[in-house]
Amino acid sequence: MIVTPNFHFNGNCKKAVEFYKDVFDIKVNCMYEVSEADPKDYISNHENKNLIYHAEVILGNARVIMSDITKKKNEKMIIPCL
């Protein structure tokens, strides 16, 4: 069985990926902003269009998935799943 870690960030996923790239020399396979997501897969608005919808990196031999999450008062948390 392969377990794939998923890291979720509060709007700073892009900065985290850059940080991990500098510190751990990770390879970034892909990184997509919410504005690039298919509208039927992800609820987007003007405020979250630059957040990371999905990022996939390689750390050593491990694949790691990263994304931003959003939560506003009286709103359910939106967690992207692929």
N, C-alpha and C positions, 0 to 999 in steps of 0.2 A: 504494500500500500504506500502511495506517495501522498504526503501532506503538503499542501501549498499554503504558506503563511499569507495572510491578508492584513495589511496595515492600513488603517483609516485615519485621516487627518482632518483637522478643523479649518480647512481653507489654506493650508500651507504644504500640501503634498508636493507641489512643484519645487519648492525650496528644499524639502526633505530629500527628494530624489537627487537634486544637485549636491546637497551635503553628503549623502551616502556615496555619490559618485566620486567626490573628492577624497573622502575618508577611507572608503572600502574598495574603491576602484570597481564599482559595479558596472555591468553592461546594461544599458537601457534598450530593451527590445522594442517597446512602443510606449507612447504617452499621448493620450487623447484628452482634449478639453471637452467640457459639457457641450459647448457650441458645435462640436464635431459629432456628437452622438445622434443616433437615429431617434427622432421625436417619439416614436412608438416604444422605445426602450427606456427613455429617461425624460423626466419632467424637467424642463429647463425654463429659466426666466432670465431677465436682464442681469439680475444680481449674481447669479451663479454661473454665467456663461464661461468664465475663465477658470473655473475650478476644474480639477482633474477628475474625469469620468472613469478612466482606467489607465493604469500604468503597469507595465510588466518589466521586471528587472531580473538579472541573474547575479546572485551573490555567491561566489564560489561555484558549487555545483547545484545550488538551490534556486528555484524559480520563486519569486516573491511578487505578489500582486499588491498594488497600492492605489488608493483613491481618496478623494475628499468626500466628506459627508456634510450635510447641511441640516440645521435644525433651527427653527424659529419658534417663538412663543406660540403656543396652541397649534403647533404643526407637528405631524409625525415626522420622524427622522427618515430621510431619503438615503438609502444605501444602494449603490449600484451593484447589480449582480449580472454576471455574464454567463 
